[in-house]
Structures are given as C-alpha cells and as structure tokens.
C-alpha cells in the first residue's frame, strides 16, 4: 500500500488543536503544496477555509 502525503489543517477549536499533533505524529505532515490530501479538522468552517 502506498502512503499518501497528507496535510492537516485545524481550526482554533480546542478539540481540533488537541488531535492535530496526534494525527501528525501518526501519519506525518506535508505542506499543502506537497500534499495529495488535505484533512480539515474542526467542522464546516475549517473545511471552507481550507478550500479557499
């Protein structure tokens, strides 16, 4: 299985900030330019910010 290059974007919500370092440690982290997938944490607003 090929591993994906993932970028994580987290809102300022405490829940998103709490899980962000755990996900980065487990899956690694790439810049948005290098990533194949961008994961938005924190709800619809975080997703919309990521798309902009």
C-alpha positions in Angstrom: 0.0 0.0 0.0 1.3 3.4 -0.9 1.2 6.0 1.8 -0.5 9.3 1.0 1.2 12.7 1.5 -1.3 14.4 4.0 -1.6 18.0 5.1 -3.7 18.7 8.2 -5.5 22.0 8.7 -7.0 22.6 12.1 -9.4 25.3 13.3 -8.7 27.0 16.6 -11.3 24.9 18.3 -9.8 23.1 21.3 -10.8 19.7 20.0 -9.1 20.2 16.7 -6.0 21.6 18.3 -5.8 18.6 20.7 -6.0 15.9 18.0 -3.7 17.7 15.5 -0.3 16.7 16.9 -1.5 13.1 17.4 -2.5 12.8 13.7 0.7 14.5 12.5 2.8 12.1 14.6 0.9 9.0 13.4 0.5 9.9 9.7 3.2 12.5 9.1 2.6 16.0 7.7 3.3 17.8 4.4 2.8 21.3 3.3 -0.5 22.0 1.4 1.6 22.4 -1.8 3.2 18.9 -1.4 0.1 17.1 -0.1 -2.1 14.7 -2.1 -4.8 15.0 0.5 -5.8 17.9 2.9 -7.6 16.9 6.1 -9.7 19.7 7.7 -10.3 19.4 11.4 -12.9 21.5 13.2 -16.1 21.5 11.2 -17.6 23.1 8.1 -15.8 26.4 8.7 -12.4 24.7 8.8 -13.2 22.9 5.6 -14.3 26.1 3.8 -11.1 27.9 5.0 -9.1 25.0 3.6 -10.8 25.3 0.2 -10.0 29.0 -0.1 
